[in-house]
């Protein structure tokens, strides 16, 4: 009698085990059936770029996990996560544009709060990486490598992965250790598809300095992957700075006469370099002059300079919100959304599928939002 009962129990447990290990049919093809299969996803937004975070959440089909971000009278940041994140995969969307230091501290405390609340993993989604221009130590100068120091602080808080858009220089990925992968997305394919709708005449892609030639070349190659590619050439402006943020002289390498030009850079700060370059291109015979930069900071006199120069349109991504006072002073600025691009990367990271397809210029038209 005892053996018969044991045999029945074994059959029952085998049936349960078979049901437990049975995977959804989509797993047979290597595609997870849903985002929830690999653990619960929590998307948290800092205060720097809430509209972008809301767009990403809507595209993912998840609600933003509420977080209270307040400041004491002395300026200290007070962080409180309102939902439990225990065992969850947390993605924190925080763009570290102006005010840079406030937004950076807020990001660090959000990471720390999630780790202290027993999150399974924390991914920092930084559409704009702070201190990226301080990525090396000039000879005979006693200065920090601030871009690397930011990486050290994030790792000290316990970040597990970093997702950014158009890092100022690729070496920033190496500032993080091998335990912290860095995914660097590119907004250029979205911009290429947008400018393809402009009916450009003999387009020329212009790098505003020698250091941006590789970026401009990739932008030019993006046109070659379009269904009906135009003939595109490359030009470079060689500039000499009189001081930090002050351009001394400029020289053009290439021919822009009678052509529509697109100045390509990774960011626009005070717009001094951009507007000077645009006016120079016009004097060399350019027909129309456009500009594209991923990060539009528009500090100080940037808006007034753009409005006063020959630029037809300045296209930027929404990695950094454009302040209302900027849009009031110039109507030449147009924003393209990277929400679909970032959403695709988060989905790939969370589901364990490839993110590399998002680097292909061929998908640019599908990413325009």
N, C-alpha and C positions, 0 to 999 in steps of 0.2 A: 504493500500500500504506500509506504514512504517513497519507494523508487518511482511509483507511478506519478505521485505528486511532484517529485523533483523533475521528472521528464516533462511534465506539463509546464512547469515554471520555466524550464530552459527554452522550450518552444516559444513561450510568450515573450521572453526577453529577446530572443533572436528576432522575432517579428518587430518588436519596438526598435531594436538597433537598426534593422533594415530601413525603417521609416526615418530614423534620425539622420543616417548618413546619406539618404537619397537627396540629391541636389536638383534645383530647378533645371529645366531643359536648356535654358539659355547658358548655363554654366558649361554645358557640353561644348558650346561654341567659343568658350573663353570670355563670354560677355556677361557680367553680373546682371541679374534681373532688375535690381533696383539699387539706389544709393544706400539703403538701410542694411543691405546684406553684409557688408563688411564692418558693421558697427555704426552707431548713430552719429550723424553729422550735426554739428552745432556751428552756425554761422553767427559771429559776433561782430558788430560794427563799432569802431571808435567814433569820435565826433568830427574827424577831419573831412570825411567824404561819404556822408550818409546816403546821398542819392545813388552813388555807384554801388554801395553795399546793398541797397534795396533792389536795384536792378539785378544784381547777381543772385540774390535770394529768390526773386521772382522767376528767373530763368532756371534755377536749380529746382524750384518747386518746394522750397522749404521756407519756414518763417524765420525772420531774424530773431535770435535769442536775445531777450532784453538785457541790457546792461546799463546801470546808472553811472554816468560819468559826470562828476560835479567838481567844483573847485572851491576851496576854502577862501576866506577873505585875503589870506596872505599869498594866494596863488597856487597852493599845493593841490594836487589832483587826488580826488577821492573816487575809487573804483569799487563797484559792487556788481557781481554777476547775479542775476535774478533767477536763473534756471540752474538746476543741477547739471554738471558736466562730467560727473564721475563715469569713467570708462568710455567717454565720448571722444570722437575726433573733432577737435575744435579748429576753426578757421577764423582768424581775426583780420578783418579788413581795416587797415589804417594807413592812409597816405600821409607821409611826413613832409608836406609842404608847409608854407608859412602859416602860423608861427612854428618853425621847425622844432625848437627845443620842447615846447609844450606838447606837440603831437608825438614826439619821440618818447618822452617820459610816459605819456599816456599808453603808448604801445607796450613799453616795457612792463608797466604795471598790469595791463590786461593779460600779457603772457604769464606773469608771475601769479596772478589771481587764478588763471585756468589751471596752471600746474599745481598750485596749492589745493585746488578743489578736486584733484585726482583725475584730471583729463588724461585719456589714453595717449593722445598726441596733440601737439599745438603747431599749426602752420601759420606763419605770419604772412599775410597777403599785403605787400607793400607796392601799390601801383607806382609810387615815387619813393626811391631810396634816399635817405638823407645823408648829407656830407659826402656824396659820391664824387664831388670834384676834388676832394682832398684824399687822393688815393695813392700818393707817393710822397717821398721826402726829398725835396730838392737838395742839391749838393750844398754843403756848408750852411745849412739852415736848421735851426733847432725848433722843429715844428712836429706836431703829432701827425700820424697817418689816421685822420679822423674817420675815414670810411671803414678802416679795419677796426678801429675802437668801437664803432657802432655795432659791428658784427660780434665783437667780444662781449659787449653788454647784452646783446640778444641771446647769445649762447649761455651766458651766466644766468639769465632768467629762465632758461630751460627750453627754448624754442627747438622744435624738432625738424622743421623744414621752412624754407623761405621761398615765396613766389613773388616776383617783381616784374615790372614792365620797362624795357629799354634802360638797363643800367648804363650809367655814364661811361663806364669802361668795364670790359669783361673780367678784368682781374679781381673785381669785387667778389666774384664767385669763389675765388681762392682765399678770401679773408675768413671764410667759414671752414671749420674742420670737416673731415670726411663723414662725420656722423650727422652733419646738417646739410642735406642736399639743397641746392639753389636752382630754381627754374627761372630763366630769364626769357620772358615773352617779348615779341616784337610787334609794334603797332603798324609798321610800315606797310604790310600787305593790305590793311584796311585803307590806308591813305592812297596807295597806288590805285586801288579800285575806285576810290572817290575821284581822283584826278583824271582817271580815264573817261569820266563822264563830262569833262570840261571842254572836249573838242580842242585839244592843244595843237598848236602849230609848231612843228619841228622842235619838240620839247627838249630842253637841256636841264639836267639835274646838276645843281651847283652845291658844292661843299663850301661853307663859309670860312673854313680853315683847313690846313694840311692834315690835322688830326682827325677830321671827319670824312676823309676820302673813302675809307672802307664802308662807312655808313651810307654815303651817297652812292657808291658803287652797287651795294645791295639793293638800294631803292631803285636804281636804274635797271638792274637785272629783273626786278619785279615786273616791269613793263614788258619785258621779253616773254614772260609767262602768260600774258593775257591772250584771250582767244584771237584777237586781231591786233597784234602788237604794233605800235608806232615805232618809227626810227628815232631812238633816243641817244643823246650824247652826254658827255660828262665835262664839267668845268670846275675849276678850283680857284678860290680866292685866297691868296697868301697875304696874311695880315701881320703887322707888327704892333704890339701893344706898347703904349707910352707908360701905362700903369695898369694896375688891376681894374678891369672894367672900362678902360679907356683905350680905344683903338687909335694907333698912330697913323699908319699908312696901309694901303691895300693895293694888290696887283692881281690881275686876272690871268689865269692860264686856261685857254680854251676860247672858242668862238661862240658868241651868243647873239650876233646880229640877226634881227628879224625872227628870233625864236622866243617862244614862251618858256620862261625859266621857273624852276621850282627850287628854292633854297631849302636844303634838308639839314636839320640839326636835331639833337636830342632834347634840348630845352631852350626856352626863351626866358631870360631873367629881366634885365633892364631894356633889352631890345636894341642896345647900341650897335652891336656887331651886325645884327640882322638888318636894321634900317640903313646903315651905312653901306652894306653889301648890296641891298636892293637898289639904292640910288646909283651906286657904281655900275651895276648891270644895265641900268637904263641909259647911262651915258655911253656905254659900249654898244648900244643899239638894240637892246632886248625889247621885244614887243610888249609882253605882259610879264609881270613878276609876281609869283606866288611864294608862299613859305609853308613848310610843314615842320613841326617840332612836336615830339610826344608830350613833353611836359611844359605847360604854359604857366610860368610863375608870375610874369608881368609885374615886376617890382618897380617901385618909384615911377619914373616918367615913361615907362614902357608903352602904355596906352596912347599917350599924346604923341610919342615918336612914331608909332605905327599909323596913327591917323594922319600925320603930316607927311609921311613918306609916299613913295610911288607904289607900294604894295597893293595889289588888287584884293588879296584875301590871305589871311593867316589861319592855317588849319592846325589845331592841336587836339590831343586826346583828352578825355575827361579824367585823367589820372590825378589831376589837381583841380579843384573847383575854381572857376573864373569868378572873381569877386564882382559884385554888382557895380562898383565904381568904375571898373575897367570897361564893362559893356556899355556904360553910360557915356564914356569918353571916346569910344570907337566902335563902329559897327562892322569892322573888317574881320573880326575874329569868329571862327566857326569851330565848334567842338564835334569830334567824332567819338562815339562810345567804344570803350574796350570791354564793356560788360560781358558780351558774348564770348570774347577771347578768354577772359579770366574765368568765366563760368566753365568753359570747356576744359581749362587746365585743372580746376578744382575737381571736376567730375572725373578726369583721368587719374589724378592723384588718389582720390578716394576709392575709386573702383579698381585701381591697379592696372589701368590700361595705358597705352602709349600717349604721351603728351607731345611727342616730336612732330606729329602731323600739323599742329598749330603753328609750327615755324615755317610751313610751306606757303609761299606767296600765292599759290593757286587757290587757297581757301579764303583769300581776302574778301572777295565779293560776298561770300556767305557770312562774313563776320561783321559787315556793315550793319549797324543798328539804327 
